[in-house]
């Protein structure tokens, strides 16, 4: 990630996404929107991801 001027920052929504990206089919557009809606949940769940990664690391260490 890198800094961007305020004038280059846009709020992308499902309604205006075609202003920023082209899709060959409506199905492709729908799947992309679904993916974008899931991303914040994963990003906000990073603590849980780190915790699970550490638990996996510990489990692997015990098996050696």
Steps between C-alpha positions, in 0.01 A plus 500: 500500500614852436364845580251650258359852477142547620396583144599148389296318765152380402237304685430194286160339548309225325296769324796694356756222453467506122643853507830351621512148352360321195343154512441263211182354656249584771599178678863615512386835640285330764783273613740794522255698712456198728877474539530869584228470763688214669837679510423736793392205713832327438704817551319581824559144618881523478547446871323168469715413198819579694379295793424201280835532323681499834307193617592322177863600549499356852340178381763458232779565753365222725501250213876540439 
